[in-house]
Amino acid sequence: MQVNLNRKTGFIEKFLKKIFHNLIIQMIYPGVAKQPDSVEAMKKTMREFSIAIGREEVELYTTDHIKLEAQYFDINKCRENLNNKEFSKKWIQKITEELESYPEAMTRFKPDAENLADFFQLKLPEINYQKNKNPIKVACFCHGQSGLINTSPNRVFNYLLKGMSVLEFNYRGFGNSQGFPSYEGTCKDGIAACNWLIKNKGFEPEEIVAHGISLGVGVAAVVAQKIPGVNLIIDRGYSKLAWVGYDTIKLLFFLWLGKFWGFLLGFLVFWLVYFFTELYFSYPVEKIIPTIIGRVLIIHAKHDERMAQYHAKRNFQALVKAKLGNKPLKEKVDHLRNSSFILAPGTHDYFLHKNVPRNKDSDIIVWFSHLETQKKVMNFYFNRNLDDQQLFQIDNYIENENENENENENNTNLDLSIN
């Protein structure tokens, strides 16, 4: 399915859009609303830190002349500060002092850390770069529902501390970006950001990964489709956005009105939400996947409280059918799963819901904090099998049969068979 970002709309659609567009925007895009004080405080502090470490403020314009708020971190400019112990110590202390009165914001950090990787709760393997063969060198980050610039520093430093550059931007209508959000508009924003990396920084499409998280998965998928060769990471995403609304509505009605009436009313409301979401914010990820030339990696959280695991299954099935056909051999499906799918420990994001427990065996919130998942993601960047250990030199890491069995559960406890 090729996404048409320049389709013409009829009179009835325009009329309905005027009525329902604002309602859908508020449901799907709370990023257009005022952010909580904790988020605003973190944005201010991390903006100062980003400038100190060497970020570049970007003049980013879309094809329809919308100016987007964006910033670029060149690893060659940032590396010196990243490796400076005094710099790290100074900013760990400063960030902790400025945000200590906001416990929600501090869930993203480890105040007693001695280095930036630990401070941002990142578990990073040491990499043997001599074995690289055309690795991915830069990430174009497509944020989620509320992950504006400077509100999720972990994602930026997850790349920088691996030796990769990062471009992050706010969609139109978010943060200080101009315009108002729409399906076609956000996709054009992602394409403009990726093209900026190609035209202004000289990257080849094959050296770029469009990393979409949550709501941004749909944007990143369109970017990878429209710019052939760009790689794609589907991080805690959906197969179709309309189904996410249904899951939420169904849960609310079951809780409020009991099973029977909850199902009936949930069913009716679902079709209303589904229709307008499909019309204005479709983001049909599972239909886009078969058209992508670059490599695709699907990462999903075991305890994701927002995106059900069936989204990951449907996306992987779409990838299998695109790469292997309708009746693939089991061995080939297993091989593709080992190169394109990770079911990781953790939840959807750092701001946990009250009823969502952390990982039973550790303090893992999201996969950034899990060493084995980080190793597999790095293997994807370097176009290797996810479980290939030869790329890494890990200090104090001991493999044994029990660990291998536990890690194999990441890819086997979710049924990914093709019916």
MARTOR-65556 format. One record per residue (C-alpha): chain; x, y, z. Coordinates in nm, 2 decimals. Layout:
BEGIN
  cadena       u       v       w
       A       X       Y       Z
...
end
This chain:
BEGIN
  cadena       u       v       w
       A    0.00    0.00    0.00
       A    0.15    0.33   -0.11
       A    0.04    0.62    0.11
       A   -0.10    0.92   -0.07
       A   -0.01    1.24    0.11
       A   -0.16    1.47   -0.15
       A   -0.51    1.33   -0.18
       A   -0.81    1.56   -0.26
       A   -1.10    1.56   -0.02
       A   -1.47    1.59   -0.11
       A   -1.73    1.83    0.03
       A   -1.88    1.58    0.28
       A   -1.53    1.48    0.41
       A   -1.43    1.84    0.45
       A   -1.76    1.91    0.64
       A   -1.71    1.61    0.87
       A   -1.35    1.70    0.92
       A   -1.44    2.05    1.05
       A   -1.68    1.90    1.30
       A   -1.47    1.61    1.43
       A   -1.11    1.71    1.36
       A   -1.06    1.90    1.68
       A   -1.21    1.62    1.89
       A   -0.98    1.36    1.73
       A   -0.68    1.58    1.77
       A   -0.74    1.62    2.15
       A   -0.78    1.24    2.18
       A   -0.48    1.14    1.98
       A   -0.25    1.44    2.01
       A   -0.25    1.56    2.37
       A    0.09    1.71    2.28
       A   -0.09    2.01    2.15
       A   -0.22    2.08    2.50
       A   -0.02    2.25    2.78
       A    0.24    2.01    2.93
       A    0.25    1.93    3.31
       A    0.50    2.13    3.52
       A    0.73    1.83    3.55
       A    0.76    1.81    3.17
       A    0.81    2.18    3.12
       A    1.08    2.18    3.39
       A    1.26    1.88    3.22
       A    1.24    2.05    2.88
       A    1.41    2.36    3.02
       A    1.69    2.17    3.20
       A    1.75    1.93    2.91
       A    1.76    2.22    2.66
       A    2.05    2.37    2.86
       A    2.22    2.04    2.87
       A    2.18    1.98    2.50
       A    2.34    2.31    2.42
       A    2.63    2.24    2.65
       A    2.70    1.90    2.50
       A    2.71    2.03    2.14
       A    2.36    2.02    1.98
       A    2.29    2.21    1.66
       A    1.96    2.39    1.63
       A    1.81    2.31    1.29
       A    1.62    2.52    1.04
       A    1.38    2.26    0.91
       A    1.10    2.33    0.66
       A    0.85    2.10    0.50
       A    0.74    2.09    0.14
       A    0.43    2.29    0.24
       A    0.65    2.56    0.41
       A    0.59    2.47    0.77
       A    0.88    2.54    1.00
       A    0.95    2.26    1.25
       A    1.14    2.28    1.58
       A    1.43    2.04    1.54
       A    1.78    1.97    1.68
       A    2.07    1.76    1.56
       A    2.34    1.59    1.76
       A    2.66    1.52    1.56
       A    2.85    1.25    1.73
       A    3.18    1.40    1.62
       A    3.10    1.73    1.80
       A    2.95    1.56    2.11
       A    3.20    1.28    2.16
       A    3.46    1.50    2.35
       A    3.20    1.61    2.61
       A    3.05    1.26    2.64
       A    3.39    1.12    2.73
       A    3.47    1.40    2.98
       A    3.42    1.28    3.34
       A    3.42    1.63    3.48
       A    3.15    1.74    3.23
       A    2.94    1.43    3.32
       A    2.97    1.48    3.69
       A    2.88    1.85    3.67
       A    2.57    1.79    3.46
       A    2.45    1.49    3.66
       A    2.45    1.70    3.97
       A    2.29    2.00    3.80
       A    2.00    1.80    3.64
       A    1.94    1.62    3.96
       A    1.92    1.94    4.16
       A    1.69    2.11    3.92
       A    1.45    1.82    3.88
       A    1.45    1.67    4.23
       A    1.12    1.84    4.32
       A    0.96    1.66    4.02
       A    0.95    1.28    4.11
       A    0.77    1.19    3.78
       A    1.05    1.35    3.57
       A    1.32    1.19    3.78
       A    1.19    0.84    3.69
       A    1.40    0.88    3.37
       A    1.72    0.93    3.56
       A    1.94    0.76    3.82
       A    2.07    1.04    4.05
       A    2.35    0.85    4.22
       A    2.51    0.75    3.88
       A    2.88    0.81    3.81
       A    2.85    0.84    3.43
       A    2.60    0.95    3.17
       A    2.50    0.60    3.06
       A    2.40    0.50    3.41
       A    2.24    0.84    3.47
       A    2.01    0.79    3.17
       A    1.95    0.42    3.28
       A    2.11    0.29    2.96
       A    2.28   -0.06    2.95
       A    2.52   -0.03    2.66
       A    2.75   -0.31    2.53
       A    3.11   -0.23    2.42
       A    3.13   -0.24    2.05
       A    3.41   -0.38    1.83
       A    3.38   -0.13    1.54
       A    3.64   -0.30    1.34
       A    3.38   -0.56    1.23
       A    3.14   -0.29    1.10
       A    3.02   -0.33    0.75
       A    2.82   -0.02    0.64
       A    2.64    0.04    0.97
       A    2.35    0.27    1.03
       A    2.51    0.60    1.13
       A    2.23    0.83    1.22
       A    1.87    0.81    1.37
       A    1.58    1.02    1.26
       A    1.36    1.01    1.57
       A    0.98    1.03    1.52
       A    0.84    1.09    1.87
       A    0.52    0.96    2.03
       A    0.21    1.11    2.17
       A    0.38    1.35    2.41
       A    0.76    1.29    2.36
       A    0.85    1.63    2.25
       A    1.21    1.76    2.21
       A    1.40    1.75    2.54
       A    1.14    1.55    2.72
       A    1.29    1.21    2.65
       A    1.67    1.26    2.68
       A    1.73    0.88    2.72
       A    1.64    0.82    2.35
       A    1.90    1.08    2.23
       A    2.18    0.95    2.45
       A    2.09    0.59    2.37
       A    2.23    0.67    2.03
       A    2.50    0.92    2.11
       A    2.66    0.68    2.36
       A    2.66    0.41    2.09
       A    2.86    0.64    1.86
       A    2.57    0.75    1.64
       A    2.43    1.09    1.55
       A    2.06    1.18    1.61
       A    1.81    1.42    1.46
       A    1.49    1.48    1.66
       A    1.21    1.71    1.57
       A    0.86    1.81    1.68
       A    0.57    1.75    1.45
       A    0.37    2.05    1.33
       A    0.16    2.19    1.61
       A    0.38    2.04    1.88
       A    0.61    2.24    2.09
       A    0.74    2.54    1.90
       A    0.67    2.39    1.55
       A    0.43    2.59    1.33
       A    0.10    2.46    1.20
       A   -0.16    2.22    1.32
       A   -0.12    1.84    1.33
       A   -0.28    1.61    1.07
       A   -0.20    1.26    0.94
       A   -0.06    1.39    0.61
       A    0.11    1.67    0.78
       A    0.30    1.47    1.04
       A    0.42    1.23    0.76
       A    0.55    1.52    0.56
       A    0.73    1.64    0.87
       A    0.91    1.31    0.90
       A    1.00    1.30    0.53
       A    1.14    1.66    0.56
       A    1.35    1.56    0.86
       A    1.50    1.26    0.68
       A    1.56    1.45    0.36
       A    1.75    1.71    0.57
       A    1.99    1.45    0.68
       A    2.05    1.34    0.32
       A    2.09    1.69    0.17
       A    2.25    1.88    0.45
       A    2.46    1.61    0.62
       A    2.54    1.39    0.33
       A    2.41    1.06    0.47
       A    2.30    0.78    0.23
       A    1.94    0.65    0.29
       A    2.09    0.31    0.39
       A    2.28    0.48    0.67
       A    1.96    0.63    0.83
       A    1.71    0.46    1.06
       A    1.37    0.61    1.10
       A    1.30    0.53    1.47
       A    0.93    0.56    1.55
       A    0.80    0.51    1.90
       A    0.43    0.47    1.99
       A    0.24    0.72    1.78
       A    0.55    0.80    1.58
       A    0.56    0.45    1.44
       A    0.31    0.54    1.17
       A    0.52    0.85    1.07
       A    0.85    0.65    1.06
       A    0.69    0.38    0.85
       A    0.58    0.64    0.59
       A    0.93    0.79    0.59
       A    1.09    0.45    0.52
       A    0.84    0.39    0.24
       A    0.88    0.73    0.07
       A    1.26    0.73    0.09
       A    1.38    0.40   -0.04
       A    1.66    0.25    0.15
       A    1.59    0.41    0.49
       A    1.57    0.15    0.76
       A    1.28    0.13    1.01
       A    1.24    0.06    1.38
       A    0.89    0.00    1.51
       A    0.93    0.06    1.88
       A    0.63   -0.02    2.10
       A    0.40    0.06    1.81
       A    0.07   -0.04    1.66
       A   -0.05   -0.22    1.34
       A   -0.33    0.03    1.28
       A   -0.39    0.33    1.50
       A   -0.77    0.29    1.51
       A   -0.74   -0.04    1.69
       A   -0.55    0.13    1.98
       A   -0.85    0.36    2.03
       A   -1.08    0.05    2.04
       A   -0.86   -0.12    2.31
       A   -0.89    0.19    2.53
       A   -1.26    0.24    2.48
       A   -1.33   -0.13    2.54
       A   -1.14   -0.13    2.87
       A   -1.32    0.18    2.99
       A   -1.67    0.04    2.92
       A   -1.59   -0.29    3.07
       A   -1.47   -0.12    3.39
       A   -1.76    0.12    3.41
       A   -2.07   -0.07    3.29
       A   -2.00   -0.44    3.33
       A   -1.93   -0.69    3.06
       A   -2.25   -0.70    2.86
       A   -2.33   -0.33    2.84
       A   -1.97   -0.25    2.82
       A   -1.92   -0.47    2.52
       A   -2.24   -0.33    2.35
       A   -2.16    0.04    2.40
       A   -1.79   -0.02    2.35
       A   -1.87   -0.18    2.01
       A   -2.08    0.11    1.90
       A   -1.84    0.38    2.02
       A   -1.55    0.19    1.86
       A   -1.70    0.21    1.51
       A   -1.75    0.58    1.55
       A   -1.39    0.63    1.67
       A   -1.26    0.37    1.42
       A   -1.43    0.54    1.12
       A   -1.29    0.89    1.19
       A   -0.95    0.77    1.30
       A   -0.92    0.56    0.99
       A   -1.04    0.86    0.78
       A   -0.81    1.12    0.93
       A   -0.53    0.94    1.12
       A   -0.50    0.60    0.96
       A   -0.13    0.53    0.99
       A   -0.17    0.17    0.84
       A    0.16    0.04    0.95
       A    0.09   -0.33    0.87
       A    0.00   -0.24    0.51
       A    0.30   -0.01    0.47
       A    0.56   -0.27    0.59
       A    0.55   -0.48    0.27
       A    0.65   -0.18    0.06
       A    0.96   -0.09    0.26
       A    1.29   -0.16    0.09
       A    1.52   -0.10    0.39
       A    1.55   -0.33    0.69
       A    1.28   -0.35    0.95
       A    1.31   -0.41    1.33
       A    1.00   -0.46    1.55
       A    1.05   -0.41    1.93
       A    0.77   -0.46    2.17
       A    0.75   -0.45    2.54
       A    0.64   -0.76    2.74
       A    0.44   -0.54    2.99
       A    0.32   -0.27    2.75
       A    0.02   -0.11    2.91
       A   -0.08    0.09    2.60
       A   -0.01   -0.13    2.29
       A   -0.14   -0.49    2.30
       A    0.10   -0.76    2.18
       A   -0.12   -0.85    1.89
       A    0.00   -0.53    1.72
       A    0.35   -0.67    1.71
       A    0.23   -1.00    1.58
       A    0.03   -0.84    1.30
       A    0.33   -0.63    1.20
       A    0.56   -0.93    1.20
       A    0.31   -1.14    1.00
       A    0.30   -0.85    0.74
       A    0.68   -0.86    0.73
       A    0.69   -1.24    0.69
       A    0.44   -1.24    0.40
       A    0.63   -0.96    0.23
       A    0.97   -1.12    0.26
       A    0.88   -1.49    0.24
       A    0.54   -1.53    0.08
       A    0.21   -1.66    0.21
       A    0.33   -2.02    0.30
       A    0.69   -1.98    0.42
       A    0.90   -2.25    0.57
       A    0.92   -2.25    0.95
       A    1.30   -2.23    0.93
       A    1.29   -1.91    0.73
       A    1.03   -1.76    0.96
       A    1.25   -1.84    1.26
       A    1.55   -1.68    1.08
       A    1.35   -1.36    1.00
       A    1.23   -1.35    1.36
       A    1.59   -1.36    1.48
       A    1.68   -1.07    1.26
       A    1.37   -0.85    1.29
       A    1.18   -0.91    1.61
       A    1.25   -0.85    1.98
       A    1.00   -0.89    2.26
       A    1.18   -0.70    2.54
       A    1.14   -0.66    2.91
       A    0.97   -0.34    3.03
       A    0.67   -0.12    2.98
       A    0.56    0.14    2.73
       A    0.74    0.44    2.89
       A    0.89    0.58    3.20
       A    0.58    0.74    3.33
       A    0.42    0.43    3.47
       A    0.05    0.37    3.53
       A   -0.04    0.28    3.89
       A   -0.14   -0.08    3.81
       A    0.16   -0.16    3.59
       A    0.44   -0.34    3.77
       A    0.80   -0.31    3.68
       A    0.99   -0.62    3.56
       A    0.98   -0.89    3.82
       A    1.35   -0.97    3.83
       A    1.50   -0.62    3.79
       A    1.44   -0.25    3.78
       A    1.38   -0.25    3.40
       A    1.12    0.01    3.28
       A    1.19    0.02    2.91
       A    1.43   -0.18    2.69
       A    1.70    0.09    2.70
       A    1.78   -0.04    3.04
       A    1.82   -0.41    2.93
       A    2.17   -0.52    2.81
       A    2.06   -0.82    2.60
       A    1.80   -0.61    2.41
       A    2.06   -0.34    2.35
       A    2.30   -0.60    2.21
       A    2.03   -0.73    1.97
       A    1.94   -0.37    1.86
       A    2.30   -0.30    1.79
       A    2.33   -0.61    1.58
       A    2.04   -0.48    1.37
       A    2.22   -0.15    1.32
       A    2.52   -0.35    1.19
       A    2.31   -0.58    0.97
       A    2.38   -0.90    1.16
       A    2.17   -1.17    1.32
       A    2.02   -1.03    1.64
       A    2.17   -1.31    1.85
       A    2.52   -1.29    1.70
       A    2.76   -1.24    1.99
       A    3.08   -1.20    1.78
       A    3.02   -0.83    1.74
       A    3.05   -0.75    2.11
       A    3.31   -0.75    2.38
       A    3.11   -0.75    2.70
       A    3.29   -0.70    3.03
       A    3.18   -0.92    3.32
       A    2.92   -1.10    3.11
       A    2.89   -1.48    3.17
       A    2.66   -1.69    2.95
       A    2.51   -2.00    3.08
       A    2.23   -2.23    2.97
       A    1.97   -2.07    3.21
       A    2.04   -1.72    3.08
       A    2.01   -1.84    2.72
       A    1.68   -2.00    2.80
       A    1.55   -1.69    2.96
       A    1.66   -1.47    2.67
       A    1.52   -1.70    2.42
       A    1.18   -1.64    2.58
       A    1.20   -1.29    2.44
       A    1.13   -1.42    2.09
       A    0.93   -1.74    2.17
       A    0.67   -1.66    2.43
       A    0.47   -1.45    2.17
       A    0.30   -1.67    1.91
       A    0.42   -1.53    1.57
       A    0.32   -1.83    1.36
       A    0.15   -1.76    1.03
       A   -0.20   -1.91    0.99
end
